[in-house]
Amino acid sequence: MFSKILIANRGEIALRIIRSAKELGIKTVAVYSEIDKMSLHTMLADEKYCIGPAKAQDSYLNIPNILSVAEITKADAIHPGYGFLAENARFAEICETEGITFIGPPPSIIRLMGDKNRARQEMIRAKVPVVPGSDKILEDVAEAKKIAQKIGYPVIIKASAGGGGKGMRICRNANHLEEQFPIAQNEAKNAFGDPSLYLEKYIVGAHHIEIQVIGDKKGNIIVFGERECSVQRKYQKVIEETPSPFVDEKLRKKMMKAVEDAAKYLGYENLGTFEFLVDEEKKFYFMETNTRVQVEHPITEMVYGINLVKAQIRAASGEKVNFPFELEMKGHAIECRINAEDPATFAPSPGTIDFLVLPGGEGIRVDSGAYCGWKIPPTYDSLVAKIIAYAPSRFLAIKKMQTALEMTTIVGIKTNIPLHLMILANTDFIAGTYDTQFLEKFLARKNGD
């Protein structure tokens, strides 16, 4: 087992890693930017070091500075969390060269699955269903139009080098495709330094379902039940839950088996998430693999009674992936992402938290780096807290979450809590009959469009 871990991240995920490491008896090193000097993760780690100015490129993405701290502190492992360097194959390779364990999949897997087009081709070889579309990078808009004509509109063009909605455009006809293609190229180039695009059939009425997996260095693979992630805005998840109200036991087993086979085919190591679109007829299609811990991992932990971050650390240290009890989904868990943003316009709302009351009680978990007096910087993502509600049934989990949100008080900034409460009270959400278009339609109705 490791003696000291450097956390190359910030916010709630840095705190999650620090707590998990402490439970394992491992010392922790926090790194921070100048604007994050008073962040909670710097106060709770055993050591802390400033690695640069506020701009992420000069701090949390500054590989030489991070590795210098690892060398100074004699850290034998680095946990990247999510975002920043978490899916940077070059960083993982440099860590390997320097004799520091990167807590995540090996560089080859990160590089392969980070190239969305290559990942798609590998899944075809692994006999995992993929959405009909291009089988290589698109050369130009003419080729895109030819493929779109063959598979039928609507289609979606995607950036090969990234995700998170950047470089993604839904096109409903040839003229729309011709118009959006160069825009998506420029957005992909600006976001990822690579303008490459590929194309897929856009599945109307789809559910966004993901499957968690973890593997060790000995080839053992464990697959967990699904997470429903269809409540999203501009491809960014807002609410997640498990199990999905849409997925039945037959589909669950089928998807888990497909992921297990794919992970074994790839020789997958450490934590990862295979993401799928599932159509109205419950046919599933591979989208992408995230080679890191997910923001929404707590809901899987709640229904299985496990700690995935500790499992990550153990797997990276060479231990066999194992849990001292039979893994079984029990109860229901929902996660709401509380962001510092205007609930009406979604404009960021950075600033100082003047007063803060976070919820608690049976079945409520809060992952947050927020505290009274903390100044939320405008530099990074706007996540303030993740509130997780767990109960024996979905109905009770929804009620528990509503109560938790109503008891949450954050003064000094605006948050999206009012939006969460409206979603939780919506009849389609309560009935579990929502899909990936749910929030877009919900907001249109709310705004009278």
N, C-alpha and C positions, 0 to 999 in steps of 0.2 A: 504493500500500500504506500501511497505517496506521503511524504512528510510535510510538504508545503505546496499549495496551489495558488497561482496568480490568477485573478479574475480579470479578464480583458473586456470588461463591460461596466455598466452603470445601472442605476435604478433598481427596480424590484427584482430583476433577474440576478443582479449581482448579490443582492441580499439573500435570495433563495439559495444560491450556490454557497455563500458564506455559512449559512445556517446548516446546510447539508454537510459541508466539510467539517464543521465543528462537531456535529454528531458522530462523525467518523474519526474524530481525534486528529484532524489535519489542520495545520496552521494555514492562514490565508493572507494574501497580499492584495490590497486594493490599489488600482491605478485610477487617476482622475484627471480631468481637464481643469484649467484654472477656474472656470465658471462653476464647476462641481465641487469646489473645495469643501463646502458645508453639506454635501450630500450624505445621506445616512450610511451608505456602504463604506464610506471612508472612516466613519466612527466605529463601526462594528468589526472591521477586519483587524487582524493582529498587526499588520503594517500597512502603510499607505504612502504612495509616491505620485507626485504630479508628473504628467507625461506631455504637457503642452497646452496651448491656448484652447479656447472654446471650440473652434472649428474642428469637426470630427477628423478631417483629413490630417490635422496637425496633432491630434491626440489619440483618440480611440482607434484610428486607422493608421497610426504611426508605428509601423512594425519595428523599426530600429529602436525607438524609445521603449516600447513594451518589452522587447527582448533584453534591453539593457537592464531594466528593472528586474527581470527574471534572473539575470546573471548576478546582479548585485545581491539579491535576496536569497540566492541559491534555491529558487523554486524549481521543483522537479516536474511540474505539470502546469499547463495553462488551460483554463476553461473559458471559451469564448462567448458563452451564453447564446443569445440569438441576435441577429443583425450584426452590424459592424464587420468583424473578421470571421464570424462563425462559419461562413461557407466560402472562405477564401482558401483555395487549394494551395496557393503559393505560401501563405502564412503557415499552413499545416506542414508543408514540406520543409520550410526553414526551421520550424520547431524540431522536426525530426532530425535534421542535420545538426542542430545545436544540442541534441541529446535531451530535449525537453519533450515530455509527452503531451501531445495535443488531445484534449478530451473531446473526442468526436470521431467520425469515420476517417479512414486513411485518405490521403490526398487524392489517390486515384479514383476513389468513389465520389469524393466531393466534386472533382473536376468532371467526371462522367455525368453525374446527375445534375450538375449545375448547367450543363449544356442541354437545354430542354429538348432540342431536336435529337441529339444523340441518345438521351435518356428514353425518348419515345421509341427509337429503333431497337434499343436493348430490351424494352418491355415487349415489343413484338416478337423478338427472338425467345423471350422467356414465356411466350404464349399468354401474356396478360392483355386483355382487350384494351385497345386505344381508340380514341375518337378518330373517325375518318378524316383524312387531311393529307398534307404534303409529306413526302417521305425524305425530304432534304430541305436545306435552306433555300428560300425563294430567291431566284436570280433577279427578278424584276416584277413590276405590277402585271405585266402581260402574262407571265407564268402563273401568278396568283389568280388572275381572272379565269385562266384556263382550268385550273384545279377547282375553283369555286363553281364554275359552270358544271363540272363533272359531278361533284358531291352535292350540289344544291345549296341555295341560300336559305337562312342566314349563315355566315361564316364568321370566324373570329381570327384576326391576325395577332400573333404574339411575338414578343422579343425572345430570341433563342437564349440570350445570356442572362436573363433575369426574370423577376416576377413582381408581385405586389401591385399589379395593375399598370406598371410602366410599359409603354410600347404595345398596349393591348387595345384593339378596336373591334367592335362588333359592326359588321357590314351586311346590309340587307339587300343590296343589289350591286350590279357591276359599277355603276357610277359612284356609289358610295365607297366602294372598295378602291377605286382609282383616286378618289379624293383623300381617303384616310391612310393609304399606304405610305406616302412620303412623310406624313405627320408622325405615324408610328415609328418609322425608321429614325427620324430625328430625335424623338423622345427616347428610343432605345439607346441611341448613340450617346446622348447626354447623360442618361442614367447609368449605363453599364459600359460605355466606351466601345460598344459593338452594335452596329445597326442591323444585324442579321435578324430576319423574321421567318416564321413558318406559319402555316395556316391550318385551321381545324374547322370541322363542322360545328356550328353553334347549336347546342342542345337546348331547346326551349323547354321550360318547366323542369329544369334539372335541379338535383340536390347536390350540394358540395359535401362529400363524405370523405373523411380521412381515417386512416388506420395506422396506429402507432406500432413500431417495431423496435426491438433492441437485439443486438447480436454481440457475441464475445469473440475473442481471438482464437477460440477453439472451434468455431463453426456452429455453435449453438444459437438458435434463433427463437425468440419469444414474440408472439404477436398478440396485441390487445384489441378489444372491441372498438367499434367505430365512435367517432365524434361527428356530430352534425354541425356544420359550419355555414349553413345557407343564409343566415341573417348577416348580410354584408352590404357595405356601401362602397362603390367604386373599387370592388375586389378586395376591400379591407374588412376583415371579420369584426363584427360588433358584439354578437352573442353566440356562444357555443354551448352545446349540451351533449350529454351521453347518458344512456343510449339514445340513438335517433328515434323519434316517433314514427319515422317513415320506414326504417329498416327492420325487417322481420328476421327471425332466427335463421331461416334458410339462406337469405341473402347475406347475413352476417358471416355465417360459416364459409360461404362461397368466397366472399371478399377476403376474409382472413387467410384462407387457404391459398388464394392467388398471391397475396402479399408474402406469405411464408415461402412459397415456391420462388418468387421473384428475388427475395432477400438471399435465399440460398444460392440461386443462380449467380447473383452478383458477388457473393462472398461478403455480404454486408456486415459491418462492424459498428458497434456503439448505437446511439439513439438515432432514429429517423422516422419520418412520417410519409406514407404514400397517400397521395391525394387523388380523389376520383370524382368524376361527375356521374350521377346515377339518374337515368331518365325515368319517365312516368311508368314505364313497364318494368322497372327495376333491373335494367341492364346497366352494368357499370363500365366506365371507361377511364383508363389511367390519364392523369393530367401531369403530375410532377412528383418528385420526391424532395422533401426538405431534409437536408443532412445535418440536423441540429435539433436542439430542444425547441418545442413550439411554445408560443405565448400561452396557449390554452391547455398545456399539459396537466394543470392541476385537476381538471375534471376527471381525467383518466385515473389519476392518483386517488381521488375520492371514492370512485366506485370500485376500485380494486384494493384500496387500503395499502398502497405502496408509495415509495419515494423514487421517482424516475431519475432525479438528479444524482442521488446516491448510487443508483444502479449504473448510471453513466460513468461515474467515477470508478466504481468497482470494475466495470468492464474494461475501462481504459488502463487500469493497473494490471490487467492480465487475469483477473479472477473470472471464474465461470459465472455466466448470467444465471442467477438462481434466486428463488424466493422461498422462505421457510414455510410456505403454506400453498394450498391449491388456489390458483388464480381463477377468480369467478367474479363477474360483474354483479354487484349488489346495489340496489337503489338507483337513484337518479341524481345527476349533478348538472348545474347550469353555471356558466361564467359570464359576467358582464364586464366589459372593458370600460372603465371610467376614464374618460379623457378630458383634458383641460381645453374645452372648446365650447363655442356658442352652440346650444342645442338646436337653434333655428337655422343658422347660417353655416355652421360647422367651421367657422373661422377659429384659428387657435386663440387660446386665452391664457397666455403665460402671465406670471405675476406671483405675488407673495400670498401664501395661505395664512390668513389672519386668525382663523379659528377652524379646528378640525375635530370631528367626531366620526370615527369609523365604526361600523357595526360589529357585533359579536354574538355570542350565544351558541346554542347547540346547532351543529350543522352548518355554521357560517365560517368561512375562511377568507382572510384578506391578505393578498400579496401586494405590498406597497412600500415605496421608499419615501412616502410623504410624511411630513410632521408639521405641527403648528410653527409658523415662522419660516418654513422652507420656501425659497424663491424658485419657482419652476422656470427654467430658462427657455427662451424661444428657439434655442439652437437644435434641440433634439426632438424625438417624438413626444407626443402630448399625453402619454399614458400616466395617469396619476395612481391608479389602483386597479387591481383585479379582484372583484368580489365573487366568491364562489359559494353557492348554496347547495347543500346535500340533504336529501330526504329519502324515505322509503319509496316514494312514488313521484312521478313527474308533476302531478297536480300539487302535491305538498311542496315540492322543490320550487315551483313557480310562486306559491304563496309565501314561502320563506324568503325568496329573493325580493319580492315586492316589499315585505316588511323591512328587510335589511336596507334596501335603497331608501325607503321613507325615513329611516332612522340615521341615515348618513348625512352629515352636515359639513359642507366645505364652503368657507367664507373667504372672499378675496379674489376668487377666480370663478369663471363660469365652467360648468361641466355638462356632460351629456346625460346626466341622471334623469332629467325629465323625459328624454327620448326613450331610455330604457323602460321607464315605467309605462309609457304609452304602448310600447311593443308588447310588454308582458300582459297588458290588459286587452290586447287585440284578440278578437275571437278566432281568427285564422291561426295565430300563434298558439293560443290555448288549445285549439283542436289539433295542432301539429300538422296542419295542411299547408305549410308554407314551403317555398322553394327559393332559389337564388334571386328571383325577381321580386320577392316579397317586399323588401324594404324600399326599393325604388317605387313600387306601386303605392305602398303605404305613405311615403312622403309626398307623392303626387296628390293623393286624396287629401292629405292633411293640409297641403298648401293650396288646394282648390284648383289644381291644374287639370 
